[in-house]
Amino acid sequence: MAGNKVWAENGSVMILALAKKNFANGKTNRHAMHDIGAANSTLLLEAASLDIYGHMMGGFHFNETLEAFDLDNNEWEPACFIVIGYLDAPDKLEEPFKSRELAPRSRKSVNEIKEKL
């Protein structure tokens, strides 16, 4: 998708994360998307420990991906693309990505979250 193009074309490696829908015995793997999410998170945590950064992209053309990789959608579920690479200068980014990258980051406090529960 257009919004992910800047990340995809400037990364070092592009990964297509696939969830296997069924086990080898034919039973449905109802936890497939959870498993791929956990695997992706672990991959990005390890990458970050090596000063390698990642960007997961859920916005992609699903049917075109199936076709391009000759995937059987009854067996495989494309979950996301992940681009990984080394950090570069944010000034090289085009808008709106440059402003987002340079904007101060803030998080809600735990107490603020608890108040809404």
C-alpha positions in Angstrom: 0.0 0.0 0.0 1.1 3.6 -0.7 1.6 4.5 3.0 4.0 1.6 3.5 6.0 2.2 0.4 8.6 4.5 2.0 9.4 1.8 4.6 9.4 -1.0 2.1 11.7 0.5 -0.4 14.3 1.8 2.1 14.7 -1.3 4.3 17.5 -3.8 4.1 15.3 -6.9 4.3 11.6 -7.5 3.6 9.9 -10.5 5.3 6.5 -11.9 4.5 5.1 -13.3 7.7 2.9 -16.3 7.0 0.6 -18.2 9.4 0.1 -21.9 8.7 -3.7 -22.4 9.0 -3.6 -26.2 9.6 -1.4 -28.6 11.5 0.3 -31.5 9.6 -2.4 -33.8 10.8 -5.0 -31.6 9.1 -6.6 -30.1 12.2 -7.2 -26.3 12.2 -4.6 -24.2 13.9 -6.9 -21.7 15.5 -4.0 -20.0 17.2 -2.1 -19.4 13.9 -2.4 -15.6 13.9 -1.5 -15.4 17.6 1.6 -17.5 17.0 2.7 -15.4 14.1 2.2 -12.2 16.1 4.3 -13.7 19.0 7.0 -14.8 16.5 7.1 -11.3 14.8 7.3 -9.5 18.2 10.2 -11.8 19.3 12.0 -11.2 16.0 11.7 -7.4 16.4 12.9 -7.5 20.0 16.0 -9.5 19.0 16.6 -7.2 16.1 16.3 -4.1 18.4 18.9 -5.7 20.7 21.3 -5.6 17.7 20.4 -2.0 16.8 18.3 -3.2 13.8 14.9 -1.7 13.5 11.7 -3.1 12.1 8.4 -1.8 10.7 5.4 -4.2 10.5 3.0 -3.5 7.7 -0.5 -4.9 7.7 -1.5 -2.7 4.8 -0.8 -4.8 1.7 -2.7 -6.2 -1.3 -3.8 -9.6 0.0 -4.8 -11.2 -3.2 -1.8 -9.9 -5.1 0.4 -11.3 -2.4 -1.1 -14.7 -2.7 -0.6 -14.6 -6.4 3.0 -13.2 -6.3 4.2 -15.9 -3.9 2.0 -18.7 -5.4 0.4 -19.3 -2.0 -2.6 -21.6 -1.3 -4.9 -19.5 0.9 -6.4 -22.7 2.3 -3.0 -23.5 3.8 -1.3 -20.1 4.4 -2.5 -16.7 5.8 -0.3 -13.7 4.9 -0.3 -11.8 8.2 2.0 -8.9 7.4 5.1 -7.7 5.8 8.1 -6.7 8.0 10.9 -4.5 6.8 14.0 -4.5 8.8 17.2 -2.5 8.6 19.5 0.0 10.3 18.3 3.3 11.6 18.9 6.2 9.2 18.5 10.0 9.5 14.8 11.1 9.9 15.5 14.1 7.8 15.7 11.8 4.8 12.0 10.9 5.2 9.2 12.6 3.3 6.2 14.0 5.0 4.1 13.0 6.9 6.7 10.4 8.1 9.4 12.9 8.9 7.2 14.9 11.3 5.9 11.8 13.0 9.4 10.5 13.5 10.7 13.8 14.9 7.6 14.4 17.1 8.1 14.0 20.9 6.9 10.6 22.1 4.5 10.4 25.1 2.8 7.5 26.9 -0.1 7.5 29.3 0.8 6.7 32.9 -0.4 3.4 34.4 -2.7 5.4 36.7 -4.3 7.1 33.7 -5.0 3.8 32.1 -6.4 2.3 35.4 -8.8 5.2 35.7 -10.5 4.2 32.5 -11.0 0.6 33.5 
